[in-house]
Amino acid sequence: MNRPQHAVDPAVAAAEALLGGRADVVEPLAGGRNSRVYRVEIGGKLYALKRYPSLADDPRDRLATEVEALALMAARGLANVPRVIAVDREHNFTLLSWLDGARIAK
């Protein structure tokens, strides 16, 4: 994602804050309904950045629910689920490990 000259995109700011450095790429991925997902690259490493709806827009705490579910799956040794790298509760973002794969149609 190119950086706008006049403002920093919230996803770029969140990715860089969670990574502790300037991201090489922050690219939105198509298809999210309730959340936005971005492919983030820094220093040749790939991550997924997910932005959840605010609690004002949706009172269900989707971020906490997903983080807890991913932690449970990781504790059970499931290898084919992303790992939570970092969480920004204030801005409703999670940084996840990147998993290559094909898009699920249904």
TIKE-993823 format. One record per residue: residue in one letter; x, y, z of N, C-alpha, C in turn. Coordinates in steps of 0.001 Angstrom, whole numbers, padded with zeros to 6 digits, always signed. Atoms other than C-alpha are relative to their C-alpha. Layout:
# residues N
aXYZXYZXYZ/...
This chain:
# residues 106
m+000857-001163+000000+000000+000000+000000+000902+001224+000000/n-000785-001221+000015+001488+003329-000947-000421+000875+001156/r+000286-000872-001123+001738+005761+001899-000534+001340-000492/p+000496-001313+000391-000469+008830+001480+000917+001087+000544/q-000862-001102-000416+001458+012068+001690-000603+000781+001168/h+000659-000862-000974-001129+013770+003909-000375-000712+001300/a+000406+000699-001220-001987+011053+006431+000508-001432-000043/v-000413+001394-000081-000897+007646+007635-001245-000857+000162/d+001115+000933-000078-003384+004838+007031+000023-000681+001363/p+000017+000658-001309-004534+003324+010366+000599-001407-000023/a-000572+001349+000092-003540-000157+009157+001519+000062-000057/v-001457-000165+000072-000024+001023+008296+000536+000368+001375/a-000435-000420-001340+000294+002753+011676-000057-001169+000985/a+000137+001143-000911-000974-000344+013523+001056-001056-000288/a-001001+001008+000364+001291-002718+011595+001384+000417+000499/e-001330-000464-000393+004358-000602+012269+000146+000076+001513/a-000064-000029-001465+003508-000130+015943+000141-001417+000556/l-000045+001373-000499+002947-003868+016442+001298-000713-000384/l-001247+000606+000454+006068-004813+014464+001235+000696+000555/g-001143-000757-000508+008270-002118+015964+000934+000476-001091/g-000811-000488+001100+009500-000964+012572-000849+000325-001206/r+000717-000412+001206+008557+000375+009168-000269-001201-000902/a+000399+001112+000870+006622-002148+007071+000385+000314-001437/d-000307-000152+001417+007761-002709+003502-001279+000032-000829/v+001275+000095+000722+004218-003589+002350-001123-000172+001017/v+001254+000223-000719+000756-003242+003892-001078+000032-001078/e+000888+000151+001141-001717-004552+001337-001346-000557+000450/p+001314+000538-000373-005478-004922+001908-000356-001208-000850/l+000474+001187+000706-006927-008297+000976-001509+000103-000170/a+001431-000090+000292-010372-008564-000592-000760-001100+000723/g+000883+001060-000434-013288-010450+000823-000503+000062+001423/g+000482-000051-001376-013667-009542+004492-001375+000629+000084/r+001338-000573-000170-017219-008889+005588-000057+000879+001244/n+000077-000739-001258-016936-007824+009216+001334+000612+000393/s-001342-000444-000351-013194-007350+009498+000791+000256-001273/r-000912-000245+001114-010470-006032+007229+001278-000782+000273/v-001228+000761-000142-007408-008194+006611+001025+000565-000973/y-001099-000552+000787-004047-006976+005321+001163-000984-000005/r-001256+000748+000098-000919-008764+004109+001097+001008+000285/v-001066-000912-000435+002079-007171+005817+001338-000685-000222/e-001351+000522+000190+005705-007642+004834+000992+000964+000617/i-001083-000797-000567+008731-006447+006771+001245-000886+000018/g-001261+000739+000028+012270-007590+006119-000122-001407-000552/g+000173+001312+000600+011098-010520+003981-000915-000938+000770/k+000928+000830-000780+008754-011876+006684-001432+000484-000253/l+001401-000316+000263+004998-012031+006085-000846-000174+001258/y+000949+000035-001112+002209-011365+008579-001385+000327-000546/a+001368-000436+000265-001555-010961+008528-000365+001002+001086/l+000492-001016-000931-002980-007840+010141-001509+000025-000152/k+001462+000031+000053-006650-007960+011045-000566+001130+000845/r+000682-001081-000712-008837-005020+012007-001450-000412+000214/y+001342+000422-000392-012044-005805+013862-000907+001222+000133/p+000929-001122-000205-015203-003672+014086+000116+000527+001434/s-000024-000580-001348-015332-001296+017028-001175-000554+000801/l+001087+000480-000862-017449-002328+020000-001215+000918-000091/a+001134-000904+000199-019597+000732+019288-000842-000449-001197/d+000707+000479+001192-020475-000759+015874-000563-001403+000188/d+000411+001384-000237-020754-004359+017095+000394-000347+001432/p-000334+000211-001409-020989-005071+020846+000670-001336+000309/r-000702+001272-000218-019594-008607+020407+001501+000250-000091/d-001451-000220-000006-015899-008644+021261+000664-001047-000890/r-000522+000951+000979-014762-010405+018097+001512-000173+000136/l-001457+000084-000154-011092-009581+018694+000350-000960+001132/a-000312+000860-001149-011001-011208+022142-000399-001445-000274/t+000469+001348+000301-013019-014206+020951+000975-000716-000928/e-000919+000633+000947-010672-014864+018032+001372-000245+000622/v-001301+000176-000657-007492-014328+020074-000053-001191+000958/e+000140+001133-000930-008752-016766+022736-000111-001323-000757/a+000152+001236+000784-009760-019348+020104+001330-000413-000625/l-001302+000314+000593-006382-019121+018350+000988-000479+001060/a-000873+000455-001091-004573-019462+021692-000340-001426+000407/l+000435+001357-000335-006631-022568+022500+000495-000998-001051/m-000458+000894+001066-005832-024115+019108+001517-000173+000026/a-001460+000097-000099-002129-023307+019520+000394-000895+001168/a-000295+000824-001176-002139-024885+022997-000276-001478-000266/r+000330+001386+000349-003669-028025+021480+000891-000542-001122/g-000971+000457+000989-000864-028182+018905-000470+000020-001441/l+000457-000086+001385-002877-027379+015786+000964+000892-000783/a-001037-000709+000741-000296-026329+013212-000555+000872-001118/n+000511-000706+001169-002559-025009+010463-000930+001168+000353/v+000722-001213-000383-003944-021966+012306+001035+001089+000273/p-000971-001069-000256-002293-018560+012572+000273+000165+001491/r-000394-000298-001378-000452-017620+015750-000138+001500+000236/v+000121-001416-000368-001169-014342+017522+001398+000511+000347/i-001301-000613-000228+001965-012191+017375-000138+001181+000962/a+000208-001195-000828+000596-008969+018928-001445+000467-000144/v+001374-000506-000018-002685-007246+019797+000014+001487+000356/d+000210-001416-000295-003683-003566+019730-001482+000168+000316/r+001405-000087-000418-006925-003450+021746-000573+001395-000228/e+000481-001378+000133-007150+000343+021556-000533+000276-001405/h+000386-000251+001385-007412+000319+017745-000606-001218-000698/n+000674+001211+000492-008892-003206+017310+000751-000738-001112/f-000823+000737+000955-006013-004842+015437+000668-001191+000673/t-000890+001084-000408-004262-008189+015735+001009-000217-001123/l-001037+000383+000945-001009-009151+014064+000169-001502+000148/l-000009+001465-000003-000966-012828+013111+001109-000522-000901/s-000932+000642+000922+001509-015218+011569-000724-000211-001325/w+000562+000169+001344+000993-015589+007826-000050-001474-000353/l+000126+001375+000507-000292-018880+006420-000325+000075-001479/d+000320+000089+001428-000103-019521+002697-001126-000979-000195/g+001088+000924+000291-003119-021189+001211-000922+000578-001045/a+001005-000421+000978-006061-020946-001102-001211+000577+000725/r+001202-000609-000551-009122-018828-000459-001124-001038+000075/i+001116+000926-000181-012101-020784+000892-001229+000619-000659/a+001148-000518+000750-015109-020400-001395-001294-000052+000807/k+001242+000139-000784-017820-021648+000985+000315-000357+001418/
